[in-house]
Amino acid sequence: MTPSDPPSIAPELSGPDAVLSRHVLGHYPTGVAVITGMEGDEPIGMSMNSFTSVSLHPALVLFCPANSSGTWPRLRAAGQLAINVLSAGQESVSRLFATRDADRFAGFDWTPAANGAPLLLDALGWLECQVQAEYPAGDHSVVIAEIERMGVHGDIAEPLVFFRGAYYAGLNRALEVDEREIT
Ligand SMILES: Cc1cc2nc3c(=O)[nH]c(=O)nc-3n(C[C@H](O)[C@H](O)[C@H](O)COP(=O)(O)O)c2cc1C
């Protein structure tokens, strides 16, 4: 193999195929966030694992709603949003907030954040934010949001993890890493 040769991959796994993309990208573990807002008096929200941090100064995050989402245009219109980071016991919450035509907040405990957006009970932490920009990106868009306030619920330590299409409750083992080394 010369330096210009492409890396070896199984022939059936080549090509820009949506099923393959989902499969391969699913090998990158993520948490799960529920992004919420208010539509008048009605709380609305949807599950997303495309949430990630972007910038510290200013404090920016991003997430990627699908063009097919019915909830995202309503959240965009709501303006004031909360990103709820789900904890290990909230697999059912992740599923609920991804289910079309479900009454997602029925019987569900939440409190309003300072910006009015719903904070989900038992989440690991939350970020209150406002959309700063939205860029079209294929069948999704990339939304940049500016964080206004945020916090963690100190007594809930474990995250809900999404990996290869399955949920994992928490992290088995923490490696010895000094947080100050992570930039
Ligand atoms: C773990 C998980 C992660 C998801 N991540 C995203 C995402 O990043 N972007 C997105 O548009 N939808 C994502 N979804 C799917 C949406 O939650 C779902 O399509 C949406 O809630 C459907 O309802 P709607 O049409 O009312 O928006 C995810 C679902 C799950 C369960």
The ligand as an SDF file (V2000), in Angstrom:
LIG
                    3D

 31 33  0  0  0  0  0  0  0  0999 V2000
  -31.3590    9.5370   21.0160 C   0  0  0  0  0  0  0  0  0  0  0  0
  -32.0640   10.3890   19.9810 C   0  0  0  0  0  0  0  0  0  0  0  0
  -31.3650   11.4150   19.3550 C   0  0  0  0  0  0  0  0  0  0  0  0
  -31.9930   12.2200   18.3960 C   0  0  0  0  0  0  0  0  0  0  0  0
  -31.2820   13.2430   17.8240 N   0  0  0  0  0  0  0  0  0  0  0  0
  -31.8760   14.0470   16.9300 C   0  0  0  0  0  0  0  0  0  0  0  0
  -31.1790   15.1630   16.3780 C   0  0  0  0  0  0  0  0  0  0  0  0
  -30.0330   15.4370   16.7000 O   0  0  0  0  0  0  0  0  0  0  0  0
  -31.8400   15.9320   15.4770 N   0  0  0  0  0  0  0  0  0  0  0  0
  -33.1340   15.6760   15.1090 C   0  0  0  0  0  0  0  0  0  0  0  0
  -33.6890   16.4090   14.2940 O   0  0  0  0  0  0  0  0  0  0  0  0
  -33.8130   14.6400   15.6270 N   0  0  0  0  0  0  0  0  0  0  0  0
  -33.2260   13.8270   16.5290 C   0  0  0  0  0  0  0  0  0  0  0  0
  -33.9180   12.7880   17.0730 N   0  0  0  0  0  0  0  0  0  0  0  0
  -35.2570   12.5040   16.5970 C   0  0  0  0  0  0  0  0  0  0  0  0
  -36.2750   13.5220   17.0910 C   0  0  0  0  0  0  0  0  0  0  0  0
  -36.3550   13.5570   18.4990 O   0  0  0  0  0  0  0  0  0  0  0  0
  -37.6480   13.1470   16.5030 C   0  0  0  0  0  0  0  0  0  0  0  0
  -37.5350   12.9420   15.1290 O   0  0  0  0  0  0  0  0  0  0  0  0
  -38.6590   14.2330   16.7060 C   0  0  0  0  0  0  0  0  0  0  0  0
  -38.8970   14.4230   18.0840 O   0  0  0  0  0  0  0  0  0  0  0  0
  -39.9280   13.8560   15.9680 C   0  0  0  0  0  0  0  0  0  0  0  0
  -40.9800   14.7000   16.3160 O   0  0  0  0  0  0  0  0  0  0  0  0
  -41.2810   16.0880   15.6190 P   0  0  0  0  0  0  0  0  0  0  0  0
  -41.6250   15.8310   14.1580 O   0  0  0  0  0  0  0  0  0  0  0  0
  -42.4390   16.6080   16.3820 O   0  0  0  0  0  0  0  0  0  0  0  0
  -40.0660   16.9560   15.6930 O   0  0  0  0  0  0  0  0  0  0  0  0
  -33.3320   11.9840   18.0390 C   0  0  0  0  0  0  0  0  0  0  0  0
  -34.0350   10.9640   18.6810 C   0  0  0  0  0  0  0  0  0  0  0  0
  -33.4110   10.1800   19.6340 C   0  0  0  0  0  0  0  0  0  0  0  0
  -34.1920    9.0980   20.3330 C   0  0  0  0  0  0  0  0  0  0  0  0
  1  2  1  0
  2  3  1  0
  2 30  2  0
  3  4  2  0
  4  5  1  0
  4 28  1  0
  5  6  2  0
  6  7  1  0
  6 13  1  0
  7  8  2  0
  7  9  1  0
  9 10  1  0
 10 11  2  0
 10 12  1  0
 12 13  2  0
 13 14  1  0
 14 15  1  0
 14 28  1  0
 15 16  1  0
 16 17  1  0
 16 18  1  0
 18 19  1  0
 18 20  1  0
 20 21  1  0
 20 22  1  0
 22 23  1  0
 23 24  1  0
 24 25  2  0
 24 26  1  0
 24 27  1  0
 28 29  2  0
 29 30  1  0
 30 31  1  0
M  END
$$$$
